Amino acid sequence: MEGAGAEGAGAERGLLVVGDVVTDVVARHRGPLAPATDTAAEIRTLPGGAGANAACWAAYSGLAYVRILARVGTDSAAWHQERLRRAGVRPHLVLDAEAPTGTVISLVDATAERTFLSDNGAALRLSPADWSPSLLDGITHLHLSGYLFFSDTSRATARLALRAARERGVTVSVDPASVGFISGLGVDRFLDAVAGADVLLPNADEACLLTGLPEPHDAAAKLSRYFPLVAVTLGADGALLASFGGVTARIPPVPARAADSTGAGDAFTGAFLAARLGGAGGSKGDEMAAAAGCRAGAHAVTVIGGRPPFRENTDPPGSG
């Protein structure tokens, strides 16, 4: 396990992400997939994971102190640690000798829409034994990746972190992460597991699934009866903010020429949290934070993979 203390002025508004670090294999194919034969594609191996992506976008957006707790296999731990550090994130990675790092195959079509094939590997093996209350030292906000709630072990860890944060007066946000996984777990079980969070950050499909309502506007309003602040991302249509049972703002989209939509929601989350921790407060501050999130999401779709760009070499694990 590797960590870092809360030293430095940046720790005064620190963000802790508890989530997933995975290896992304992004395959961009211009034509339709051809069954039983070859489909030409541009394929890259990149660092990913919803939690790690959000952490990197928060650092990229100017937040000085960002830490992540995640579980990875020994197969690619050093590579992931290095990429997180280069992105300005302090990795606290638990090494798993029995399971490999999670892997996600992202199939990206000509419209930049993506379909995921997920092997969770070590990611959802994050256990209560991996948690320490000291991880909250110097932290003012905890963000939980929704993927953690889809296995018994990591769900227990996420709940433990949430309770510890509440006891310290640290605010908490949750990204629901996946319509498919929520459906498998059950809406009621998911909502029970994330009860107590201050901010919920679903996309439109997740918000509608969680409420049973067909329109994101109505779904956002309903969710805000249970969570003090709800920010629903609408893809190319911007975002909605809701609180106290009603929609309070609609954030306009930022035009972008999309190459890969992988990680756009994570970018919104990271920039949104960075803006709020940077001083954006109140309803107008939340609108400014959501606008920052939309700008980051628009930026994210122009790059390949789920992380913000940086200049250093990003060779895949095992390449040297």
N, C-alpha and C positions, 0 to 999 in steps of 0.2 A: 504494500500500500504506500502511496506517495501523496504527500500533502504539502500545504504551505500555511504559514501562520497568517494572522490578520494584521500584519504590520503595515504601516504606511497610511497616509491620509486617505487614500482611495478606499480603505476598508470602512470608512465612516458611512458610506452608502453602498455596502457590498451586496452582491447578488450571489446566492447559492442555488445552483441547479442540481437537482437530483434526478437523474434520468438515464438515458441510453447513449452509448458510444458504439457505433457500428461501422462496418466497412461497406460503402456503397459501390455497386457495380452498375454504372449508368450506361444503358444501351439506347442510343438515339437512332431510330429507324425511320426513313423517309416514306417508305411504302408500307402497305399492310403486311402483317406477319403471314408468312407462307407456310402452312402446315406441311410437315414431312419433308421439308427441304430447307435451303438456306434463305435467309433474309439479310441483305446487306445492312450493316449498322456501324456507327462510330461508338466504340466502347472504351470507357475510362474507369479506372478504379480510384475511388476518392474517399476521404474520411467523411463520415456522416453520423446519423442518429439525431432524432428530433431534439432531445435535450442538449446534445453537444452543439448542434447547429444554432439553437436559440442562444446558447451561451456565447458562441463566437460572434453572432450578430450583435449581441449586447455590447461586447467589447469593441467591435468594429464601430458601433454607434457612439462610442466615447465613454462608456462606463469603465472606470479605472480599476475596479476590483471585482472580478468574476471568478467564481470557483465552481467546479463540477465534481460531483460524486457519481461514479458509475462503475460497472463491473465489466471487465474485458478478459479475453483469453490471453495466455502468454504468447500466443502465436504472433500477435501484432501490437502488443502493448506499447513497446518503445516507439513505434511509428505513430500511434495515436497520441501518446504523450507529447511527442515533438510537435505534431501538427496543432495540438491545442495550445501549447506554449507560444508557438509562432503567431497564433491568432490572438494572443493576449489573454488567454484563459489559463487559470491555475488548475492543473489536473490532480484530482485525488482519486486515482484509479485502483480498484481492488483487482488483483490478479487471480484468475481462475485457472487452475491447472487441469480441470476436468472437462471444461467446455470451451470451444473456440469463441472468439469475438463474433458477435452477431453480424450477419451479412444480409443486405437488402439488394436485390436486383431490381433496378428501376428501368422499366421499358417506357421510353419517351417517344411519342409519335410525332407526326409532322406538324400537329397543332400545339406541340409542347406539353400536351397532357401526359401524365405519367400513371403507370400501373405498377404496383409493388408486389414483389415476391419476397417474403420475409422469413429468415431463419434467425430466431431471437438469440440463439447461442447463449453466451454468458450474461447478456443484458438483463434478462428477467430473473436471473439467479441472485440479484442483489438482495442481501438478507439483512434482517435486523442486527446481526452481529457486525455487519459492515458499517453501521451507523454509529456516530458518536455525537453527543450534544455539542462538543467542542467545534464541530463543523459550522455551528451558527455563530461562533465568536466573530465579531466585527460585521455581521450580516444584518441587513435591514429588510431583505425580502428573500423568500424561498420560492422557487419555481419548480413544480413537479411535472415531469413528462407523463402524459396519460398512459403511455405504454406500460408503465410500471404497475398499473392497476389491473393488468390482464393475466397475472399469475399470482397464486396464493403467496409465494415467498416475497416477491417484490412489492405486492400490494401491502403486505404487513409492514414492510420497510417504509413505504411512502406514507402510510398512516402514522407510523412512529415519528417520522420527520415532521409531518403536519402538526401533530399534537405538541411536539417539542417547540416548534415555531410559535404556536399559539400561546404556550406558557411563557415565552419570552417577549411576547408582543411583536413578533416578526410577522409581517403580512405574507400571505401565501397566494400563489396563482397556480392554476392547472390548465394544461392544454389537453383536451379529451383525446386527441391523437388519431383515432381510427374508427370510422363507421363500422367496418367489418368486425373489429375486435369488441366494440361496445355491444353489437348485436349478439356476439357469442357469449359475452359475460352476462348481459341483461341490463336494460336501462336502469331499473330500480337499484340493482346491486352497485352499478357504477356511481349513481348519484349518492347513494349511502356512503360509499367509500370516499368520495371527495367532499362530503359535507364538512363545513368549517372553512373552506377556502374563501378568500376575499374577492378573487378575480377569476372568472372562467373565460377561456379563450377558444371557443369552438369555431370551426368553419360552418358554413350555412347548412351543409348536409348533417353535420354532427348536432347542431342546434335543433334542427327539425326532428331528428331521430330521438333526441333526449326529451322532447316535449310532445311528440306525436302530432305536431302542427305542420301544415304544408308550407307556410310562408316564413322565411327567416325573420321578418319584422316581428311577427307574432311570437315566434319561438324565442327571440331575444328578450322580448318583454316578459314572457312567462318565466324564463330562467332567472331573470333579475329579481324575482320574488324570493329566490332561494340563495342567490349570491349577490353581494353588494354592488359589484360591477361586472357586467358582461360585455365583452367585445367580440362581435361575430364578424369574421372575415368573409367577404363575398367574392373573392377572386378578382376578376377584372372590373367588378362593380364597386370596389371600395370596401367599406366596413360600416357596421352599426355599433353604437354604444347604447346600453340600457342599464337602468338602475331603478330601484323602488317600483318595479312592475311596469315600467314604460320605457320606450325608446327615447333617448335624450338627444341623439345626434346621428346623422348619416354623414359619413366621411367620404368625400368623392374619390374616385380612383385616380391613380397616377398612370398616364399612358406609358406603355413599354412594348418593345418588340420582343416577344417571348421566344426563348430558345429551349428552356427547360423549366417547368414549373416546380420541380423538386425543391423543397425547402422554403417555398414562398411564405407559407404560414409560419414557419420557424423564424424567418427573417422579421415578419411582422411582430411576433412575440418578443424577440430580442430587442428590437428597436423601441417597441412600445414600453417595455419594462425599463430600458435604459433612460428613456425620456422621463418616465414617472419618478425614477430614483434620482434623476438629475435635477429634480425640482418642480416638474410639472405636476400641479395639484389642483383639486377642485374640478368642476365640470369642464371649464375651459381648458384646464391643464390636461384632462383626460382626452379631450378632442385634439389637442396639440400632439399628445403622445400617440394617438391613433393615426393621425396624419403622418407622423414620423414612421409608424409601422407600415403604412401604405407605401410610403416612399421606399422603404427598405424592401418590401415585397416586390415592388416594381423593379428594383435593382436586381433582386435575386433571380427573377425569371430570365434575365439577360445573360446569366452565367451558368455554366454547366455544374451540376451538383448542388448541394444544399448549403454550402459555406460561402461567406464573403471572400472576395479575391485577395490574394497577397502574392508577392513577387517570388517568394522562395520556391525551390523545386519541390514537387509533391509526388515523388516516385511512389508507387504502390508498395505495400509491405512485401519483404522478401526480394526486392529488386536491387538491394545493395545498400 
